Amino acid sequence: MFGDGSGPERQGNDMNHVKIRTAAAALVVGGALVVAVPGLAGAAPPRGGKACAVAEKRLPVLESRQAKLQAQLTAAEGALTAAQDAGKPAIVNRLEARVKNVQHGLDKVGAALDRIHQTCG
């Protein structure tokens, strides 16, 4: 009765073709993005200009923050050594976390300074 291609099996085939076309289009777009995005990410930002002027105004603040974090790191490491020598495990655990957090902040500030120097010269 439905052997003429107008029945439910025909509708199923149309849906399969739509799914295949959609999947193929997604693969093509995905492949294009894989090729294009690294090229865009590697593009050097423009040097100078308004952005660099704003970034260079931040340099003294970032440098003072870096010095403050370095002092905090030195103090926390000294206290950690003293707590380890005194055999106080609870304080050692807290100070290890503090050293880790201060080091993370110091890394972030250092990375920001490096980006500014690299981008703006």
C-alpha positions in Angstrom: 0.0 0.0 0.0 2.8 2.4 0.8 5.2 1.0 -1.8 5.0 4.2 -3.8 7.5 6.0 -1.4 4.9 8.3 0.2 4.4 6.4 3.4 6.1 6.4 6.8 9.3 4.9 5.5 9.8 7.8 3.2 9.4 10.3 6.1 12.0 8.3 8.0 14.5 8.6 5.2 13.9 12.3 4.9 14.6 12.7 8.6 17.8 10.6 8.3 19.0 12.8 5.4 18.4 15.9 7.5 20.3 14.5 10.4 23.2 13.5 8.1 23.3 16.9 6.5 23.2 18.6 9.9 26.0 16.4 11.2 28.1 17.0 8.1 27.6 20.8 8.4 28.6 20.7 12.0 31.8 18.8 11.1 32.7 21.3 8.5 32.1 24.3 10.8 34.0 22.6 13.6 36.9 21.8 11.3 37.0 25.4 10.2 37.0 26.6 13.8 39.9 24.2 14.6 41.9 25.8 11.9 41.0 29.4 12.4 40.9 29.8 16.2 44.6 29.1 16.9 45.6 31.6 14.2 43.4 34.2 15.8 44.6 33.4 19.3 48.2 33.7 18.2 47.7 37.1 16.6 49.8 39.7 18.4 47.7 42.5 20.0 48.4 46.0 18.7 51.2 47.9 20.4 50.7 51.3 21.9 47.5 53.2 21.9 44.9 53.9 24.5 45.0 50.3 26.0 48.7 50.6 26.7 48.3 54.0 28.3 45.7 52.6 30.7 47.8 49.5 31.3 51.0 51.5 32.0 49.1 53.5 34.6 48.5 50.2 36.4 52.2 49.3 36.6 52.9 51.1 39.9 49.9 49.6 41.5 50.8 46.1 40.3 54.5 46.5 41.3 53.6 47.6 44.8 51.1 44.7 45.0 53.9 42.4 43.9 56.3 43.7 46.6 53.6 43.4 49.3 52.8 39.8 48.3 56.5 39.0 48.2 56.8 40.3 51.8 53.8 38.2 52.9 55.2 35.1 51.2 58.5 35.6 53.0 56.8 36.0 56.4 54.5 33.0 55.8 57.4 30.8 54.8 59.3 31.9 58.0 56.3 31.2 60.2 55.8 27.8 58.4 59.4 26.8 59.2 58.9 27.9 62.8 55.7 25.9 63.2 57.3 22.8 61.6 60.2 23.1 64.0 57.8 23.5 66.9 55.8 20.4 65.8 52.4 22.1 65.5 50.6 20.3 62.6 47.4 22.4 62.7 49.3 25.6 62.3 51.5 24.0 59.6 48.4 23.1 57.6 47.0 26.6 57.8 50.4 28.2 56.9 50.9 25.8 54.0 47.5 26.9 52.6 48.5 30.5 53.2 51.8 30.1 51.3 50.0 28.4 48.4 47.4 31.3 48.2 50.0 34.0 48.4 52.1 32.3 45.8 49.1 32.1 43.5 48.4 35.8 43.9 52.1 36.6 43.3 52.0 34.5 40.1 48.9 36.3 38.8 50.4 39.7 39.5 53.6 38.6 37.8 51.7 37.4 34.8 49.8 40.7 34.5 53.1 42.6 34.6 54.6 40.3 32.0 51.6 40.8 29.7 51.8 44.6 30.0 55.5 44.6 29.3 55.2 42.2 26.4 52.3 44.0 24.8 53.2 47.6 25.4 57.0 47.3 25.4 
